[in-house]
Amino acid sequence: MIKRFACTSTWFRLAIPVRVVCFAAAGLLCAGIAAAQSGEKSGALPAFPQLRLDGPEELVYRSNALGCKNPDGTVVTNDHSDMPARAFRDYTGQVHLLASSRQNFQAVGPSLNKAARRGCDRTVISRGNGAPEAFDEFQWLMSAYTEDGRTVIGLTHHEYHGDLHYPECSGNSKREGAWEMRCWYTSINLVESRDGGYTFSSPSGKSQPVAVLPYRFSTDMRRAGPHSPTNIVRNPEDRYYYVMFQASAYRDQARGTCVMRTTDLKKGQWLAWGGNAFDVKFENPYIIAVADPGKHVCKPVVPWLGNSLTYNTRTHSFLLIGYSSQGAVYAWSRDLVRWSDRDTLMRSAIRSRAGREGASEATAHYSALDPESPTLSFDQTGARFYLYYTKYLKGEARGERGWRFGARELVRRPVAVQ
């Protein structure tokens, strides 16, 4: 329900500071705080609606159901949902649903509701390059945007796992379902598809990071660098393309969710919010000696971690969905910089806390997708949409408090904007 102050009958407003006095035509008097008027003057955010779950959970698909194989012939064991779900429609009318691991499989169908896994073809190849300067070890296709259904611009979440290459980083392990992530070096890379989204590769022929730390890899890192981009959204007001992403705390970089924008997706030249303007240019430290690293890190616009960004046509505002220790949360914004207070959409045990909380399942990777979205890239939501997320089912016990995850399911629940 939208929270606002209003007089309930025909009224006239007097310009009296602090308080609004409403004289009804019948002579009735009502008084209240002039929230909207004073809010505009003070820069306060307007009132935004609440979201509520509006139906039961629905199964989209289960993990490891097709028996896909690796290039060496071994069976893939990580054919599961390991990212927030994204979608786009190609030039033939087929909808592509992305919700994979670094295997980068996809579901395809005539609509979002009917998209299904039918094969083991990969959209992006994770090449396993062991050189940190290559930015080409493990990639997840997390963002895809198209305006014609044939050329699709993508952003990948890239991870370099130093623990696989440096002895001092060895010992990475899972504790209560969460990786320690020692010596992980992350970036966001540009890829492109010219066949309607079936295969993606770097436009330059080699990995092309568009968001990266101004520091080279170091063994003191614990998942350092920009990572986990949301879907790309076109702002109908200024015509910029925006994407939000997570930043881990490391040296000059603060932890939280940042935002960057561009006018040309193909060039891959993004500028991030630096606190006062979109003036942060990312520099590759393996190409340029960065003299002042503090000028090349983003300023988080929210302190929590966002997964999904859409433009909501019901509210004419941007909707960010992410997670906290309580489960799925959300916030609203008109300009992608100033955000409303975080609110809870779905309470759930999250992956890193499930063992301590004695949960039988956990959830992660939340995203908003509207089957009726008017855009090819599903970057808009309306009065009703679906919350997609990964559900982790409890597997074999591990340790005294923790537990290891068994199967994963990609599920969804309907959501209503109140």
C-alpha positions in Angstrom: 0.0 0.0 0.0 1.3 3.4 -0.9 1.8 5.5 2.2 0.8 9.2 1.9 -1.0 12.0 3.6 -4.2 13.3 1.9 -7.4 15.0 2.9 -10.4 12.9 2.0 -12.7 15.6 0.6 -12.5 18.5 -1.8 -10.0 20.9 -0.2 -7.9 24.0 -0.6 -4.3 24.3 0.5 -2.8 27.3 2.2 0.9 28.0 2.0 1.6 27.7 5.7 5.1 26.4 6.7 5.4 22.9 8.2 1.7 22.2 8.4 -0.9 22.0 5.7 -4.4 23.1 6.6 -7.2 21.8 4.4 -10.5 23.5 4.3 -13.2 21.2 2.9 -16.1 22.7 0.9 -18.4 21.6 3.7 -16.4 23.5 6.2 -14.6 20.5 7.6 -11.0 21.0 8.7 -8.1 18.5 8.5 -4.5 19.0 9.1 -1.3 17.1 8.3 2.3 17.4 7.5 3.0 18.6 4.0 5.1 15.6 3.1 5.2 15.9 -0.6 5.8 19.6 -0.7 8.6 19.7 1.9 10.0 16.5 0.5 10.6 18.1 -2.9 12.4 21.1 -1.3 14.6 18.9 1.0 15.5 16.3 -1.6 13.8 13.6 0.3 12.6 10.5 -1.6 8.9 10.2 -2.5 6.7 7.5 -1.0 7.1 4.2 -2.8 4.8 1.1 -2.8 5.4 -2.1 -1.0 5.9 -5.5 -2.7 4.2 -8.7 -1.5 4.4 -12.3 -2.4 1.2 -13.2 -4.2 1.2 -17.0 -4.7 2.9 -20.3 -4.1 6.4 -21.3 -5.2 6.7 -22.8 -8.7 9.4 -25.1 -10.0 11.2 -23.9 -13.1 13.8 -26.7 -13.4 16.1 -28.9 -11.4 19.9 -29.1 -11.4 21.9 -31.7 -13.2 18.8 -33.1 -15.0 20.3 -33.5 -18.5 23.6 -35.3 -17.9 25.6 -32.8 -19.8 29.3 -33.5 -20.3 32.5 -31.6 -20.1 34.9 -31.4 -23.1 36.9 -34.3 -21.7 33.8 -36.5 -21.6 33.2 -36.4 -17.8 29.7 -35.6 -16.6 29.1 -32.0 -15.5 28.3 -31.9 -11.8 27.7 -28.1 -11.6 24.8 -27.9 -14.1 22.8 -25.8 -11.6 21.5 -22.3 -11.0 24.4 -20.2 -9.6 23.3 -16.7 -10.6 20.2 -14.5 -10.7 17.9 -15.4 -13.6 18.0 -13.1 -16.7 16.0 -13.3 -19.9 15.8 -11.8 -23.4 13.8 -12.5 -26.6 15.7 -13.1 -29.9 14.7 -12.1 -33.5 12.8 -15.4 -34.0 10.6 -14.8 -31.0 12.3 -17.3 -28.7 12.9 -16.4 -25.1 16.3 -17.2 -23.6 16.4 -17.8 -19.9 19.9 -17.5 -18.3 20.3 -19.0 -14.8 23.3 -21.2 -15.0 26.7 -21.7 -13.5 30.1 -21.1 -15.2 28.9 -23.8 -17.6 26.7 -21.2 -19.1 23.8 -23.3 -20.3 20.4 -21.7 -21.0 16.7 -22.5 -21.3 14.9 -21.5 -24.5 11.2 -21.4 -25.4 8.4 -19.4 -27.0 7.8 -17.4 -23.8 9.3 -16.9 -20.4 6.7 -19.2 -18.9 7.7 -22.0 -21.4 11.4 -21.6 -21.6 13.0 -25.0 -20.8 16.4 -26.7 -20.8 16.7 -28.9 -23.9 20.4 -29.2 -24.6 23.9 -28.7 -23.4 25.2 -26.0 -25.7 27.2 -23.3 -23.8 26.7 -19.5 -24.4 30.1 -18.5 -23.1 33.2 -20.8 -22.7 35.1 -20.5 -19.4 38.6 -21.1 -20.7 40.4 -21.7 -17.4 43.3 -19.3 -18.2 45.6 -19.3 -15.1 47.1 -15.9 -15.8 45.3 -13.2 -13.7 46.1 -10.5 -16.3 44.1 -12.5 -18.9 40.8 -12.1 -17.0 39.7 -15.3 -18.7 39.4 -18.1 -16.1 35.8 -18.7 -15.1 32.9 -16.6 -16.5 29.2 -16.5 -15.8 26.9 -14.7 -18.4 25.0 -12.5 -16.0 23.7 -9.6 -18.2 22.3 -9.6 -21.7 20.7 -6.7 -23.6 19.3 -6.6 -27.1 17.4 -4.0 -29.2 16.9 -6.1 -32.3 17.0 -9.7 -31.1 20.0 -10.6 -33.2 22.9 -8.7 -31.7 23.0 -9.3 -27.9 25.5 -7.4 -25.7 26.5 -9.3 -22.6 28.4 -8.7 -19.4 30.0 -11.6 -17.6 30.9 -12.1 -14.0 34.6 -13.3 -14.1 36.5 -15.0 -11.3 40.2 -15.7 -11.2 40.8 -18.4 -8.6 44.3 -17.8 -7.2 43.9 -20.7 -4.9 44.3 -23.0 -7.9 47.6 -21.5 -8.9 49.4 -20.2 -5.8 50.4 -22.5 -2.9 50.0 -19.7 -0.3 46.3 -19.5 -1.3 45.6 -23.3 -0.9 43.2 -24.5 1.6 40.1 -22.9 0.2 37.2 -24.7 1.6 33.4 -24.5 2.2 32.3 -23.5 5.6 28.5 -23.9 6.2 27.9 -23.8 2.5 30.0 -20.6 1.7 33.4 -20.5 0.0 36.1 -18.7 1.9 37.0 -17.2 -1.5 40.7 -16.7 -0.7 42.7 -15.2 -3.5 39.7 -14.7 -5.8 40.1 -11.7 -8.2 37.0 -10.6 -10.0 36.0 -8.4 -12.9 33.1 -7.7 -15.2 33.8 -8.5 -18.9 32.2 -7.5 -22.2 30.9 -10.2 -24.6 28.7 -10.1 -27.7 26.4 -12.4 -29.6 25.6 -12.0 -33.3 23.4 -15.1 -33.6 20.5 -14.1 -31.4 22.1 -15.1 -28.1 23.2 -18.7 -28.7 26.9 -18.0 -28.6 28.9 -15.1 -27.1 32.5 -14.1 -27.3 34.6 -11.0 -26.7 34.3 -8.4 -29.5 38.1 -7.9 -29.4 39.0 -11.6 -29.6 40.4 -11.6 -26.0 38.8 -11.0 -22.7 37.7 -7.4 -22.3 37.2 -6.2 -18.7 34.9 -3.2 -18.4 35.0 -3.0 -14.6 38.1 -4.0 -12.7 40.0 -3.0 -9.6 42.9 -0.6 -10.2 45.1 -3.1 -8.4 46.8 -6.2 -9.8 46.1 -9.6 -8.3 47.6 -10.2 -4.9 47.5 -13.2 -2.6 46.0 -11.1 0.2 42.7 -10.8 -1.7 39.5 -12.4 -0.6 37.2 -12.0 -3.6 38.3 -8.6 -4.5 37.0 -6.6 -7.5 33.7 -5.6 -9.2 31.5 -8.6 -9.7 27.9 -10.0 -10.1 26.4 -7.4 -12.5 22.6 -7.0 -12.6 20.7 -7.0 -15.9 21.3 -3.9 -18.1 18.4 -1.4 -18.0 17.7 1.5 -20.4 16.6 4.6 -18.6 13.6 6.0 -20.4 14.3 9.5 -19.0 18.0 10.0 -20.1 18.4 7.1 -22.6 21.6 5.9 -20.8 22.1 2.2 -20.2 22.6 1.3 -16.5 23.9 -1.7 -14.7 24.5 -2.2 -11.0 27.1 -4.5 -9.6 28.6 -5.7 -6.3 31.9 -4.5 -4.9 33.9 -6.3 -2.2 35.9 -4.3 0.3 39.6 -4.1 -0.7 42.0 -1.2 -0.1 40.3 2.0 -1.5 37.2 0.1 -2.6 34.3 0.0 -0.2 31.8 -2.8 0.0 28.3 -2.5 -1.4 26.4 -2.1 -4.6 27.6 0.3 -7.2 26.1 1.7 -10.4 27.6 2.5 -13.8 26.3 3.7 -17.1 27.1 4.1 -20.8 25.6 5.5 -24.0 27.1 2.8 -26.2 27.0 -0.8 -25.1 29.3 -2.1 -27.9 32.2 0.1 -26.9 32.2 -1.1 -23.4 33.1 2.3 -22.0 31.3 2.6 -18.7 31.5 5.3 -16.0 30.6 4.5 -12.4 29.2 6.7 -9.7 32.0 8.2 -7.7 29.9 10.0 -5.0 29.1 13.2 -6.9 28.9 12.2 -10.5 29.3 9.4 -13.0 33.0 10.1 -13.3 34.8 6.9 -12.3 36.7 5.4 -15.2 37.9 1.8 -14.6 41.6 1.2 -15.5 43.2 -2.1 -16.2 46.2 -2.2 -13.9 48.0 -4.7 -16.3 47.9 -2.1 -19.1 48.2 1.2 -17.3 50.2 2.1 -14.2 47.4 3.6 -12.0 48.9 6.5 -10.2 46.0 7.3 -7.9 43.9 4.1 -7.4 41.4 5.9 -5.2 40.1 7.8 -8.3 39.3 4.5 -10.1 37.0 2.8 -7.6 33.2 3.2 -7.4 31.2 4.6 -4.5 28.4 2.2 -3.4 24.9 3.7 -3.6 23.5 1.0 -1.2 25.5 -0.9 1.5 23.8 -4.2 0.8 24.2 -6.5 -2.2 21.9 -6.1 -5.2 21.1 -8.9 -7.6 18.4 -7.6 -10.0 17.6 -4.2 -11.5 14.4 -3.3 -13.5 12.5 -0.2 -14.4 9.0 -0.6 -12.9 6.3 0.9 -15.2 3.7 0.8 -12.3 5.7 3.2 -10.2 7.9 4.8 -12.9 10.9 4.0 -10.7 13.8 1.6 -10.6 13.5 -1.5 -8.5 16.6 -3.2 -7.0 16.2 -6.6 -5.5 19.0 -8.2 -3.5 19.7 -10.0 -0.3 20.5 -9.6 3.4 20.9 -12.0 6.3 17.1 -12.2 6.4 16.5 -13.2 2.7 15.3 -11.3 -0.3 15.1 -7.5 0.1 14.3 -4.5 -2.2 14.5 -0.8 -2.6 13.2 1.9 -5.0 14.9 4.8 -6.8 14.1 7.5 -9.3 17.7 8.3 -10.3 19.6 5.1 -9.5 21.7 7.0 -7.0 19.4 7.8 -4.1 17.5 4.7 -2.9 14.7 4.2 -0.4 15.2 2.3 2.8 15.5 -1.5 2.3 12.4 -3.6 2.8 12.0 -7.4 3.1 10.2 -9.2 0.3 10.8 -12.9 1.4 12.3 -14.2 4.6 14.5 -17.2 4.1 17.7 -18.8 5.3 20.5 -17.7 3.1 23.3 -20.0 1.9 26.0 -18.8 4.3 23.9 -19.1 7.4 21.7 -22.2 6.8 23.9 -24.5 8.9 23.9 -22.3 11.9 20.2 -21.7 11.7 19.3 -25.4 11.4 17.5 -24.8 8.1 16.5 -27.7 5.8 16.9 -25.4 2.7 18.3 -22.0 1.7 17.8 -19.5 -1.1 20.0 -17.1 -3.1 20.3 -15.3 -6.4 17.0 -13.3 -6.4 15.8 -11.5 -9.5 12.6 -9.9 -10.9 11.3 -11.1 -14.3 7.9 -10.1 -15.8 6.6 -12.5 -18.6 4.6 -9.5 -19.9 7.6 -7.1 -20.1 7.3 -5.0 -23.2 11.0 -5.0 -23.9 13.1 -7.6 -25.6 15.6 -7.6 -22.7 12.9 -8.0 -19.9 14.4 -5.0 -18.2 10.9 -3.6 -17.3 8.5 -5.0 -14.7 4.8 -4.0 -14.2 2.2 -4.3 -11.4 2.8 -8.1 -11.2 6.0 -10.1 -11.9 7.9 -13.1 -10.6 10.6 -13.4 -8.1 13.1 -16.0 -9.4 15.6 -17.5 -7.1 17.8 -20.6 -6.4 16.7 -23.0 -3.8 19.4 -25.1 -2.1 18.3 -28.4 -0.7 20.1 -29.9 2.3 22.6 -32.6 1.4 25.1 -34.6 3.4 26.0 -33.2 6.9 29.3 -31.5 7.1 30.9 -30.6 10.4 29.1 -29.9 13.7 27.2 -26.8 12.6 27.3 -26.7 8.8 25.8 -28.7 6.0 26.7 -29.3 2.4 24.2 -28.5 -0.3 22.7 -31.3 -2.3 20.5 -30.5 -5.3 19.5 -27.0 -6.4 16.3 -25.9 -8.0 15.4 -22.8 -9.9 12.0 -21.6 -8.6 9.8 -18.6 -8.8 7.0 -16.9 -6.9 4.5 -14.3 -8.1 4.9 -10.8 -6.7 2.4 -7.9 -6.6 3.1 -4.2 -6.4 0.7 -2.8 -3.8 
